[in-house]
Amino acid sequence: MNDVAALAGVSHQTVSRVLNDHPSVRPATRERVLDAIATLGYRPNLAARALVTRRTGTLGVITPATALFGPTSTLVAFEQAARDAGFYVSVATLREFSGGEVVAAVEHFLAQGVDGVVVVAPRSGTVDAVSGVRLPVPVVLVSSGREGVDLPTVAVDQVTGGRLATEHLLASGRRTVVHVAGPQEWYDARDRLQGWHEALEAAGAPVPADRPGGWSAADGFAVGGRLVEEGLPDAVFAANDQLALGLLAAFARAGVRVPQDVAVVGFDDEPGTAFYAPALTTVRQGFDELGRRAVQAVVDALAGATAEHRSIAPELVVRASSAPPDGPVG
């Protein structure tokens, strides 16, 4: 830093202010210091900084070992938001969220000196495992399952998402809506089921039995085949876009027209849903906002803020698959 200061013709303190993005540095001075940093190839000594500040600028993330769209998108969004906020991210993926696995991951992070830990907790039991571990650093949950948890939590409002999908289908002229549900050990699947049920009851519409499934297109295809055999409903709300993709394939094979014979709505707005046949109406989750809110929750916790829940509103994306039965499909 002394070499940078000498080359730029400024004080050691000015270099420090530039490195920490302090607003009091004049633009011309900042540019001169940055030029000197580039010329000398200077890199801050993070280990030395951590000794002084007692912060490493690193956050730990515990996430399930899965390639499913929701958890993966959450992790990517958080990592990008953390980087934008000046943090590095260390990731631990767990196949099972048992107490022992969580403790081992936490111990690994503490040995790295992380400033905080974020847990992506989509399944039941995950929250209990995390809640039983007491840490000397802030812990933030990204999870819809937060009952009885005295930790900061961040989540997309899945119940509202389920209501949006169902209300839209009813408003398009459908008498009722069948729900192809995701695995009920997943908090998001439970909440989407709840939103569907609440919307039907509020509208005075018949409430058919939900159709349990998994998360895959193959699961949706199997359920779609059974719906064709047992009697086609007016509309189907699938708990994710992969299930909806399977439904569309099953209906196409059986000669069922979407949306003329049955309307279909998915959830997630995965890349490519606008190019399904027909283009899929779906519920978009704001993963970028979810990542930013999770990072802010850690920052607030480091500053001593009390635990609170941050909720992100989902957005309905209307496309051809849910058009009214007597309306245009395009």
C-alpha positions in Angstrom: 0.0 0.0 0.0 2.9 2.3 0.7 4.2 1.7 -2.9 0.8 2.5 -4.3 0.6 5.6 -2.2 4.0 6.8 -3.4 3.3 6.1 -7.1 -0.1 7.9 -6.9 1.2 10.8 -4.9 -1.3 10.3 -2.1 -1.4 9.2 1.5 -1.6 5.6 2.8 -5.0 6.5 4.3 -6.3 7.6 0.8 -5.3 4.3 -0.7 -7.2 2.5 2.1 -10.2 4.7 1.4 -10.2 3.8 -2.3 -9.9 0.1 -1.5 -12.9 0.3 0.8 -14.9 2.4 -1.7 -15.1 5.4 0.7 -17.3 8.2 -0.8 -15.0 11.0 0.4 -12.4 10.4 -2.3 -12.4 12.7 -5.3 -12.9 11.0 -8.6 -9.6 12.1 -10.1 -7.8 10.9 -7.0 -9.6 7.6 -7.0 -8.6 7.1 -10.7 -5.0 7.9 -9.9 -4.9 5.4 -7.1 -6.6 2.7 -9.2 -4.1 3.3 -12.0 -1.2 2.8 -9.5 -2.8 -0.4 -8.2 -3.1 -1.7 -11.8 0.5 -0.7 -12.6 2.0 -2.4 -9.5 -0.3 -5.4 -9.6 -1.3 -4.8 -6.0 -3.7 -7.2 -4.2 -4.9 -6.6 -0.6 -3.7 -9.1 2.0 -7.0 -10.6 3.0 -5.5 -12.5 5.9 -4.0 -9.4 7.4 -7.2 -7.5 6.9 -9.1 -10.3 8.7 -6.8 -10.0 11.7 -7.6 -6.3 12.0 -11.3 -6.3 11.2 -12.2 -9.7 12.6 -14.0 -10.3 9.3 -13.0 -12.5 6.4 -15.5 -11.2 3.9 -16.6 -14.9 3.3 -20.1 -16.4 3.7 -20.8 -20.1 4.0 -23.8 -21.6 2.1 -25.3 -25.0 3.0 -27.5 -26.3 0.2 -29.0 -29.6 -0.9 -27.0 -31.7 -3.4 -29.6 -31.5 -6.2 -29.8 -30.2 -9.7 -33.4 -29.1 -9.3 -34.2 -25.6 -10.7 -35.3 -23.9 -7.5 -32.4 -24.7 -5.2 -29.8 -24.3 -7.9 -31.2 -20.9 -9.0 -31.2 -19.8 -5.4 -27.6 -20.7 -4.9 -26.5 -19.0 -8.1 -28.5 -15.8 -7.3 -27.1 -15.7 -3.8 -23.5 -16.1 -4.9 -23.9 -13.3 -7.4 -25.5 -11.0 -4.9 -22.8 -11.8 -2.3 -20.1 -11.0 -4.8 -21.8 -7.7 -5.7 -21.8 -6.9 -1.9 -18.1 -7.7 -1.6 -18.4 -11.2 -0.1 -16.8 -14.5 -1.2 -18.9 -17.6 -0.9 -17.9 -21.1 0.3 -20.4 -23.8 -0.5 -21.2 -27.1 1.2 -23.7 -29.4 -0.6 -25.4 -32.1 1.6 -27.2 -35.2 0.4 -28.9 -35.5 3.8 -29.7 -32.7 6.2 -29.1 -34.7 9.3 -27.8 -33.1 12.5 -24.4 -34.7 12.0 -24.1 -33.5 8.4 -25.1 -30.0 9.3 -22.7 -29.8 12.2 -19.8 -31.1 10.0 -20.5 -28.4 7.4 -20.8 -25.7 10.0 -17.5 -26.8 11.6 -15.9 -26.6 8.2 -17.1 -23.0 7.7 -16.1 -21.9 11.2 -12.5 -23.2 10.5 -12.6 -20.9 7.5 -13.6 -18.0 9.6 -16.8 -17.2 7.7 -18.7 -14.1 8.7 -22.1 -15.8 8.4 -23.9 -18.9 7.2 -26.9 -19.2 4.8 -28.9 -22.4 4.7 -31.0 -23.2 1.6 -33.6 -25.4 3.4 -36.3 -26.7 1.0 -37.3 -29.9 2.8 -39.0 -30.7 6.0 -36.5 -31.7 8.7 -33.9 -29.3 7.3 -35.0 -26.4 9.5 -35.0 -28.6 12.6 -31.5 -29.8 11.9 -30.3 -26.2 11.5 -32.2 -24.8 14.4 -30.5 -27.2 16.8 -27.0 -25.8 16.0 -25.9 -22.8 17.9 -23.2 -20.7 16.0 -21.0 -17.7 16.9 -21.9 -16.2 13.6 -25.3 -15.2 12.0 -27.4 -17.9 10.4 -30.0 -17.0 7.7 -32.5 -19.5 6.3 -33.7 -19.4 2.7 -36.9 -21.4 3.3 -40.7 -21.3 3.4 -40.6 -23.6 6.5 -40.0 -21.1 9.3 -42.6 -21.9 12.0 -41.0 -21.9 15.5 -37.6 -20.7 14.1 -35.9 -17.8 15.7 -33.6 -17.0 12.8 -33.8 -14.5 9.9 -35.6 -16.2 7.0 -36.0 -15.3 3.3 -38.4 -16.9 0.9 -40.6 -16.4 -2.2 -44.3 -16.4 -1.1 -45.2 -19.8 -2.5 -48.8 -19.7 -1.1 -49.4 -16.5 -3.1 -47.9 -18.2 -6.2 -50.3 -21.1 -5.9 -53.2 -18.7 -5.5 -52.2 -16.6 -8.5 -52.0 -19.7 -10.8 -55.4 -21.0 -9.6 -57.2 -17.7 -9.7 -56.0 -17.0 -13.2 -57.3 -20.3 -14.4 -60.7 -19.7 -12.8 -60.8 -16.2 -14.3 -60.2 -17.7 -17.8 -63.6 -19.4 -17.5 -62.6 -22.8 -16.1 -65.0 -24.4 -13.6 -62.3 -25.8 -11.3 -58.6 -26.7 -11.3 -56.8 -30.0 -10.6 -53.4 -29.6 -8.9 -50.5 -31.9 -9.7 -48.6 -31.5 -6.4 -44.9 -31.8 -5.8 -43.4 -34.0 -3.1 -45.0 -33.0 0.2 -41.7 -33.2 2.2 -40.8 -30.0 0.3 -42.0 -26.8 1.9 -42.6 -25.1 -1.4 -44.8 -28.0 -2.6 -46.9 -27.8 0.5 -47.3 -24.0 0.2 -48.3 -24.2 -3.5 -50.9 -26.9 -2.6 -52.2 -24.6 0.1 -52.5 -21.6 -2.2 -54.4 -23.7 -4.8 -56.8 -25.0 -2.1 -57.4 -21.5 -0.7 -58.1 -20.0 -4.1 -60.7 -22.7 -5.0 -62.4 -22.3 -1.6 -62.5 -18.5 -1.8 -64.1 -18.7 -5.3 -66.7 -21.3 -4.2 -65.3 -23.7 -6.9 -65.3 -27.5 -6.5 -62.1 -28.7 -4.8 -61.0 -31.9 -6.5 -58.4 -34.3 -5.0 -54.9 -33.2 -5.7 -52.7 -35.5 -7.8 -49.4 -36.3 -6.0 -46.3 -36.4 -8.1 -42.6 -35.8 -8.0 -40.8 -32.9 -9.7 -39.9 -34.5 -13.0 -41.4 -34.3 -16.5 -41.8 -38.1 -16.3 -44.0 -37.7 -13.2 -46.1 -35.1 -15.1 -46.4 -37.4 -18.1 -47.7 -40.3 -15.9 -50.3 -38.1 -14.2 -51.4 -36.7 -17.6 -52.0 -40.1 -18.9 -54.2 -41.0 -15.9 -56.2 -37.7 -16.3 -56.9 -38.6 -19.9 -58.1 -42.1 -19.0 -60.2 -41.0 -16.0 -61.8 -37.9 -17.4 -60.2 -34.7 -18.5 -60.5 -31.7 -16.1 -61.0 -28.1 -17.2 -57.6 -27.0 -16.1 -54.4 -28.2 -14.4 -52.0 -26.3 -12.2 -48.7 -28.2 -12.0 -46.4 -27.6 -9.0 -43.4 -26.9 -11.3 -42.6 -26.4 -15.0 -41.2 -29.9 -15.5 -44.4 -31.5 -14.3 -46.3 -29.2 -16.7 -44.0 -30.2 -19.6 -44.9 -33.9 -18.9 -48.6 -33.0 -18.9 -48.3 -31.3 -22.2 -46.6 -34.3 -23.7 -49.2 -36.7 -22.4 -52.0 -34.5 -23.7 -50.4 -34.1 -27.1 -50.0 -37.9 -27.4 -53.7 -38.4 -26.6 -54.8 -35.7 -29.1 -56.0 -33.4 -26.3 -55.8 -29.7 -27.2 -54.2 -27.2 -24.9 -55.8 -24.8 -24.0 -59.0 -25.5 -25.9 -59.7 -28.8 -24.1 -57.7 -28.2 -20.9 -55.6 -25.3 -19.7 -52.2 -25.8 -18.1 -50.2 -23.6 -15.7 -46.8 -24.4 -14.3 -44.5 -22.9 -11.7 -40.9 -21.5 -11.8 -40.7 -19.9 -15.3 -37.7 -22.1 -16.2 -35.7 -21.1 -19.3 -37.5 -22.4 -22.4 -41.0 -22.4 -21.1 -41.9 -19.7 -23.6 -41.1 -22.3 -26.3 -43.1 -25.2 -25.0 -46.0 -26.2 -27.3 -48.0 -24.2 -26.5 -46.0 -21.6 -24.6 -46.5 -22.2 -20.9 -48.2 -19.9 -18.5 -46.3 -20.1 -15.2 -45.4 -18.4 -12.0 -42.0 -16.7 -11.9 -39.9 -16.7 -8.8 -37.7 -13.7 -8.2 -34.4 -15.5 -7.6 -32.3 -12.4 -8.1 -34.3 -10.6 -5.5 -34.2 -13.6 -3.2 -30.4 -13.6 -3.4 -30.1 -9.9 -2.6 -32.5 -10.2 0.3 -30.6 -13.1 1.7 -27.3 -11.2 1.6 -28.9 -8.2 3.2 -30.3 -10.4 5.9 -26.7 -11.5 6.7 -25.5 -7.9 6.7 -28.3 -6.8 9.0 -27.6 -9.7 11.4 -23.9 -8.8 11.5 -25.1 -5.3 12.5 -27.1 -6.7 15.4 -30.6 -6.6 13.8 -33.3 -8.8 15.2 -34.5 -11.8 13.2 -37.3 -11.2 10.7 -38.9 -12.8 7.7 -38.4 -11.3 4.3 -41.0 -12.3 1.7 -40.6 -11.9 -2.1 -43.8 -11.7 -4.2 -44.0 -14.1 -7.2 -45.2 -13.0 -10.6 -47.7 -14.7 -12.9 -46.4 -14.9 -16.5 -49.4 -15.5 -18.9 -48.8 -17.3 -22.1 -50.9 -19.4 -24.5 -51.4 -22.6 -22.4 -54.0 -21.0 -20.3 -56.0 -19.0 -22.8 -59.8 -19.2 -22.5 -61.3 -22.3 -24.2 -63.1 -20.1 -26.8 -60.5 -17.5 -27.1 -57.4 -17.1 -29.3 -54.4 -19.4 -28.5 -51.5 -17.3 -29.8 
